[in-house]
Amino acid sequence: MPIKINNKYFSIIILQFIYCLFFLFPSLLLSQSNPNLKIQTFQISYTDSIISTGDKFIINFSDILTLDYKIKLKPSQDYNLNYRNGEIKLSKNLFETYELDTNRIYDLTVEYDLFPVNISEEYSNFEIITTRDTITGDTIEIATQRTDFVSNLFEGTQLEKSGSIFRGFTFGSNRDLSLNSGFRLQLNGKVTNDIEITAALTDENTPIQPEGNTQKLQELDKVFIELRSNNISTTIGDIELNFDNSEFLRFQRKIQGAKGYGEFDFGDLTFSGAVQRGKFNTNSFNGIDGVQGPYKLTGSENELNILVLSGTEKVYLDGQLQTRGENEDYIIDYGIGAITFKNRRIITSNSRIVVDFEYSDRRYSRTLLAGKNSLKFFDNKLKFSAAYVNDFDDQNRTIDFTLSEEDKLILQNAGEDRFKAVKSGVQFVGLDSLSNIGNGAYVFYLDSINFQDTIYKYQPGTDTSVYNVSFSFVGQGNGDYFQISSLEYNYVGKGRGNYSPIVFIPIPTAYQIINAGLEFNPNKENDLILKLESAYSYLDANKFSSLTDSKFGGVALAGSINFIRPVLNIAGLEMNNFKLIYKSRLVNKYFTSLERINSVEFNRNYDISDSTLQTELFNEGILSFSPGKYFNLNYSLGQIKRGEIFNSLRNIADVVFIGDSINLPSIRYKFDILNSDNSNIGISGRWLKHFATLNFKKSLGENIYESPFLETTFNFISETKENRLRGNELDSFQTASFSFNEYIPKISLRNFNNLDIFAEFNYRKDQFVSTGFLTDFSNTFIQKYGLTYRGIQFIAATVDLGFRDKIFSETAILQGNVDNKSVLVNSQVRIDPFVSGFITDLFYNVSSDRTAKIERKFVKVPVGEGNYIYLGDINNNGILDEFDFQLVNFGGDYIRLNIPTNEFFPTVDLRTSAKITFRP
């Protein structure tokens, strides 16, 4: 059962936290000097009714009027201020209201804020000048263009301005003439002596996704205004929000709203309120032999066609964070959510790929409120931090769909079960009254075996095709249909497919988390650090439902002791870089986090394979030190318990010898042993991992910095996982047991006659379970060669080659596996004989990829706007296909769309190009 929550008590806690965060601390900010504040004193009598301040464009509601230095006047009742013209109109009953002496003159103090820029009465690109005609003597008016509209707008400020204005038109064979215009402005500099501004503004509405083939992205649609003073900054517009330095509340978001930040002697404060652009999700999968990509990403509810927000992705390969770029590790197509790895990373079926990203689901308007602060006490020995996040859908504001009253009733009864929040995808559309042909694409049948199950068959153009059916992906084994195309789905049997004729109704959710932490440094050396942290999360998995199974509240606690010293002497033994760390963490099974709180490989490292909700207790101890100049020793012990059903104990020993400085090989050996026990499935496991590397660098000349040097490396990786039935260590191996040994020698020669060359070989032998024993499964051979040439000043060349050959055993072949090979080539040459005056770039690339099968779909449009006409069902197959249409020059009423499907087939991607750049 989920934890029962006292909503009243929780609301009080949240309100107190928000009060401190957003009202108490901002009051400290407002106590700073305000350079835009203006104070004036006027003398008024009983007969005075209007006072002119002499200023225009006063900031709304910034005014404070005090009469006789003690009576604070009330706006709208005692006076009205025209903020545009700076005029104050006093109430006729002012003297009577406060029983003032009508024969006396009183002092009126007026306080208000002015805008930090000089604002003119009017702005225009033209001005009217009145002059006299020298010939006729008549008075004439001439419209002349002003010199610089933007300069006039910011006259008197120290701002650097840049931007563009464009005008254009668009026309085409199937569209009318349209005019286009746009304005972009960038500002940077000081508005006043104490305030700086940075801004990117535009009147365009073009959310352009950048191409994901460069390491740094240029987001053309990013619009924001940032104001900064000495210790305070405020940003409005497109914002990147980053919460870190916390165990349970770490996340990054791209949002549209406002953010404020203040940094003071006693701590700092951050708060933000915004509309979220995307939704976080993570995908984990293995690669495919010989396929560099594309690998399509899916949404949190298995959505197939998603738009990934640019720059939000983090791609991990075998636990290592990868770099985006054509000459780096991967590229991504944000528009379709597809990742392709470059040739420097050869992908196999053993490649573990994890992708964290944000994507736009366009279902409900989603709001994010967040704030955090930190306080310092006792000369920074004690630090307190707190944070709060409220992330929720507005169930009354849908985006790309509408909710009927029937839909809302379904959601009310669905609770957290997504498969209860569905409605039928079948729609009866009847017959065409003229042709007597069905308006739909599907025909209704009863199952010929039990005559109970309904079956819909794709058969358009008949007198029985009176149904349109929408299908949804439900996962393999949960559906009855397979997808043939974007329109056609084929019935394959009950529970044998992955699509069903249903429509999922989007469920609005709400999430809150509050986090608090303490950090204590008791001594001056800061070598002992104590940390405590707690968090409480509340998830409403269905805002329409009042069922308790959709409301989850959970607590998480963490603590750590860190003892770190550069040098530590114990019994005469000197230990350098000494670290002793102990961590403990308890996470309730109903606690949920915004993003991952564990490392990417955490579940694999501790052999966690089930995803059931369990309370987790994790303990870890780390000891690290250097007993001498050339050695590093590391040992860690970790244990995780998941409820009463899973227990895992991990030991890691790591020894490093650094021999570069004494002309000896550097050696590292890491040993990892894991013992796990899962009572839920009755399996005990033992997982052994070995990693060893030897590296030796040899200079081939006297100057170690300029002379050529030879580097040799040899890596050895081995893993053996043994799963057996609990209590029987002699039993045969169970499923998921495996073993592999990998040998990776590499030799490279650098700075040799302006050449860098290398050769690397990789041999991997895999064993899998067959009839209870580990048997040979496959042998994989990988070769890599590379050359970089810089011998001539104006020529630079790089060539990389990769060859992979995977050979399966007879047992594996009987299981349906087939031997496969792949070749990867990448070559780049730049010729620059005239110092950037005339540049030639040559590019050649070969890789093994997949290409999406293209479906040709014909869509009816008004006559004259299409390129095709319908000839009828030429081949009598009852399907609208390309043979039924004819390309015409005039009078077409159909257009053809080429739609990529989710079905891929292997291809060899060959790209070659030549680029010539001339700069006179």
Secondary structure, 3 states (H helix, E strand, C coil): CCCCCCHHHHHHHHHHHHHHHHHHHHHHHHCCCCCCEEEEEEEECCCCCEEECCCCCECCCCCEEEECCCEECCECCCEEEECCCCEEEECCCHHHHCCCCCCCCEEEEEEEEECCCCCCCCCCCEEEEEEECCCCCCEEEEEEECCCHHHHHCCCCEEEEEEEEEEEEEEECCEEEEEEEEEEEEEEEECCCCCEEEEEEECCCCCCCCCECCCCCCCCCCCEEEEECCCEEEEEEEEEEEECCCCCCCEEEEEEEEEEEEEECCEEEEEEEEEECCEEEEEEEECECCECCCEECCCCCCCCCCEECCCCCEEEECCEECCECCCCCEEEECCCCEEEECCCCCCCCCCEEEEEEEEECCCEEEEEEEEEEEEEECCCCEEEEEEEEEEEEEEEEECCCCCCHHHHHHHHHHCCCHHHCEEECEEECCECCCCCCECCCEEEEECCCCCCCEEEEECCCCCCCCEEECCEECCCCCECEEECCCCCEEECCCCCECEECEEECCCCCEEEEEEEEEEECCCCCCCEEEEEEEEEEEEECCCCCCCHHHEEEEEEEEEEEEEEEEEEEECCEEEEEEEEEEEEEEECCCCCCCCCCCCCCHHHHCCCCCCCCCCEEEEEEEEEEECCCCEEEEEEEEEEEECCCEEEEEEEEEEEECCHHHCCCEEEEEEEEEEEEECCCCEEEEEEEEEEEEEEEEECCCCCCCCCEEEEEEEEEEEEEEEEECCCCCCCCCCCCEEEEEEEEEEEEEEECCEEEEEEEEEEEEEEEECCEEEEEEEEEEEEEEEEECCCCCEEEEEEEEEEEEEECHHHHHCCCCCEEEEEEEEEEEECCCCCCEEEEEEEEEEEEEEEEEEEEEEECCCCCEEEEECCCCCCCCCCCHHHEEEEEEEECEEEEEEEEEEEEEEEEEEEEEEEEECC
